[in-house]
Amino acid sequence: MRAAVLVKPGVIELLEIALPKPLRGEVLIRIKAALTCGTDLKAFRRGHPFIPMPGPFGHEFSGIVAAVGKGVKRFREGDEIMAVHSAPCRACGYCRKKLYNLCENIMRTKILGAFAEYILLPPHIVKQNMFRKPKQLPFEKAALLEPLSCVVHGMEFLHMRKTDHALIIGSGPIGLLHLLLLKDRGVQVTVMDKHHSKLMTAKKLGADSVVLSDSKYSHSPASLPSTGGDKILSSPPGGEDKGEGVPILESTLDKFDCVFECTGMPDVWENSINYVRRGGTVVLFGGCKSGTTVTYDAERLHYDEISLRGVFHYTPADV
């Protein structure tokens, strides 16, 4: 079969490799859709500690069961499936505490290789995190199961109410998944980004308001003080990226109940606390480069009881 191999940062080779045969408990999947994740992009550009090189590449996928190993009862050849690329061991210290996303073995036993004609799923993933795809769901959308599971995990501890107002900083694919999930739960959502066209997509997907930051500040929202003067685009534009026909409201951004950082930019991490109310939570979803340090105003965190929440991976319940 053909498979894309990440040889080193910046180099991918399409190679012919042997088609694997499923052993007991394993399932061989014929790939129908494979997506490019932000983690894949990071690995391609600069390497990644959890993606060895040279090695198979890609981890967001959906497909059709091509063959099953002995002992597999839930699936058979021809089933249309969706799955994620990891599952906990349920035996380590973190698993015994039910912190399954922090499983000591979850990264070691994950599978890569979605950028190929076939991928072999091991027993622990088949048992916990592989599902039949609903017939009406396209393969391309089913392949979003993995990033959506990560987004679900980042929200599960919040218990947000319909009266809450959330801010999403960054309207790329992950930011938009946050938007869709929050709107499904009835939360009021504002989305902030420096790209006008991305904000219009957010608006079309249900954002209650969108905030255009000044592009000269890159991804940083520092140019938009939370005390007022923010430009809120209240409706889609008549012209792409130009804003014709867009009523611009000079408005005040209230302090948000929760802020979701979805850019992975250190300056945005630092500025995100400027937008959350007292007692609110900042969810730091976007991952910064290893070794990055950020600085916060300790007085603001302490006296306003601001919670900073890191987010990593997902649990079987999130999937």
N, C-alpha and C positions, 0 to 999 in steps of 0.2 A: 504494500500500500504506500501511498505518498504521504509524507508528513513534513511539516515545517519544523525545523530545528533551530533554536536560538544558539548560535555558535559563540558569540560574544556580543557585548553592547554594539548595536548598530549593524549587526550581521545576522541575517536569517537565510538558511539554505533549505531548499525543497529537496528532500531525499527519498529514495525508495527503500523502505524497511519491511521486515517480515510482518505479516499479518498475525497478531497474537491469537492464541486459542484459549478460551476461558477454562480455567480449572474449577474445582469445586467452589460453589458460592459466587463465582465471578460471572459478569455479563459483558458481552462485546456489543458495543453500540456503533451503528453507522451514523456518522455525523450528518445532520441536515442543516444545522445553523450553528455558527460559532462567532462570538462577539469579541471585540477588543476592549478590554477593561483598562482603567487608568493605571492599574498595577502592571499590566502588560506593557503599557507605554513607558512607564518608569524603568522596567526591566530592560526594554529595548534600548532606551537612551543611555542608562547609566548602570545597569545591573540591579539586582534585587536579592536580599539575603535569603529569601524563600524560593527563589527560582534559579536552580543550578544551571551552569553553562559549561560545556555544550549540553543541551538537553531538550526534551519536548516542550512545546510552547502552547499557551492558550488554556483557559479553564472555564469559560462560560459557553455552554452548549446545550443543544437538544438533539434528539435523533430517534432512530428506530432500532429496536433490538435485533441484532444480526445472529447471535448465538448465545446460549446460556450454558453454564457449567452445571455439573451434578449438584443436586440439592436445592436448586433455585425453584421455588414454587410460585412466587408472586408474579413472575414475568415469563413470557414466552416469545419466541421468534415472531417478529412483525409488530409487536407492541410499540406504539409511539410514546416516547418518554421524555421527561425532563429531570434533571438532577443537578446537584452541586458537587464540587470536586473534593470534599472532605467530610469527615464524620469523626466524632470523638471516640476514644478507646473505652470509655466508661469504667476504667480501672485505676487510673492515676489519682493523685491527691486532689487535683482540681475537679476531676469528674466526680469524685466522691462528695465534693462540696456542691455539686451540680453547676459548676462553672464550666460548662461543656465547651464554650468557645475558647477557653484558656487551657484546654487539654494539653498536657505535656507532649503528646504524640501527634497532635492534629496536623501540624505542618510536615512532620516527617512521613506521615502516611497518606498525605494528600496525593491526588493524581493530576498530572498535567498532560497536555497533548491534544487539546481540542482542535488545534489547527492541523487536522489530519483527516484522512478518510474514515478512520475508525478510532475508537478509544475503548480501553478495557477498564471496567469498573470493578474494584475489589469488593469482597464480601461485606465489609463494614459500611461501605457507602450504599451498596445495594440494599442492605437491611434497613438503614436509617434514613437515607436522603435521596432516594430514587423513587419517582412517581410516574404513573401513567399521565400522559398529557391529555387534557380535555380536547375533544375533537375540534371544537370551534376555535381553539387557541392556535394561532400560527406558530410555526417552529421558531421564527425570529423572536417573537414575544416570549415564548417559553424559555428561551435561552437567557432571559433576564432574571431567572429565578435566583441565581447566586447574588448579584448585586442587590436585588430587592430584599433578600434575606438579611443582608448586612444592614440595610436601612431599617427594616423592621426591628432588628436587634437594638439599634441605637435609640429607638423610641419606646421600647417596652417598659422601661423603668419610669417613664415620665408621667404616665396616667393623665394625659392632657384632656381638658374638657372643652366643650363647644364654645365656652365663653373665653377661651384663651386666644392669644394672638401670637403667632410665631413669625420669626424672621429667618429666611434662608439666604445665606450669603454665598453666591455662586449658582448660576443656572445652567450648568452642564447637565449631563445625563443623571448624575447622582443627585444634584439639587432638584431636578425635575421629579425623580422618584420620591424624594422627600415631600415635594409639593403634592403629588397625587395621593400619597398615603395620608398626609395631614388633612387634605380636603375630604377624603373618604371618611375621616373621623370627625368631620364637621368643624375643624379648627379654622379660624381666620388666618390667612397667610399673606405675608409680604415677601417679595423676592427682590434681592439686590444684586446687580451685576454691572459691569462697565460696558457690556455689549448690548446695544439696542435690540438687535434682531433676536438674541437669546431671550431677552425680557418679553418680547412679543410672543414668543413660543410659550413662555411661562404664563402669560396672560390668557392665551388661548386654552391652556390646560387647566385654568381655573384659579390662578392667583388673584386675590382680592385687590392687590395693588402691587406695582413694581417700581423699584427705585433705581434710577440711572446714576451711577457714580461717575465722577470725572475720570476720563481715561488716562490723564496724566499721572494719576495716583496708582496706576496699574490695577491690581486686584484689591487694593486697600480701600476700605470704606471710610478712612480717616477724613476724607473731604466732605463727608456728610455728617455734620454734628447732630447728635441725637436730640438736641434741644430745639431744633427748628430749621427752617429754610431748605428742607429737602424737597427735591423735585419728584413728585409721584406721578407716574403715567397712569391715568385712570382708564384708558381704553386703547385697543389696538390702533396702529397708525394707518393712514391711507397710503403712505409710501414707505417702502422697505428701507430701514436704516436712516431715514431722513426725518421722520416724525411729523410729516404733513398730516393735518387733521387730528392731531393728538391734543386734547385739552390737557394742559400742564397745570397741575394744582400745586400752588405753593402751600405746603402743609407742614405740620409738625408730626414727627414720628414719636409716638409714645414709647415708653420703655416696654420692651417685649417680654412676655412670660418665658419664652424660650428662644434661643438663637442657635441655628444650625450652621456651623462653619463647614462649607463644602468645597473649598478651594485648595487646601493644603499649602497655603502661603503663610509664612511666619508672621508677616505684618498684619494679615487678616486675623490670625489667631489672637494677636495682641489686642487689636482694636475691637474684637467681637464683644468684649465685656462692656463697651461703651453703649451698647444697645439693649442690654438686658435689664429688667427691673430689679429692684431690691428683692432678694429671696428667689430670684430667677436662676435659670440653668443655661449654660453654654455647652452645647454638644460639639465636640471637636472631632468631626468625622473625617475631614480631609487630612491625609497623612503627610507630614513634612519629611524632608530628607533626613536620613539617619544622622545623628549628631547635632541637629538643629536645636538651638536654645531660644526661648522666648521670655519676655519680661512682662510682669503684671504689677499693677498698683496694689500693694498688699492691703492698704487701708480700705480700698474699694471692695476687695474680696472679703475682708474680715468683717467690717461693720455693716456691709450690705448683704452679707451671707450669700454671695454669689457661688454657685456650684459649677465647677468645671468637670466635664465628663468625657473621658476618652472612650473611643469605640473601636472594638476589634472583632472582626469576623461575625459569627452567628452560632446559634445552637440549633439542634434538631427541631425544637419548638418554633423557632423563628422561620424555619424553612416550611 
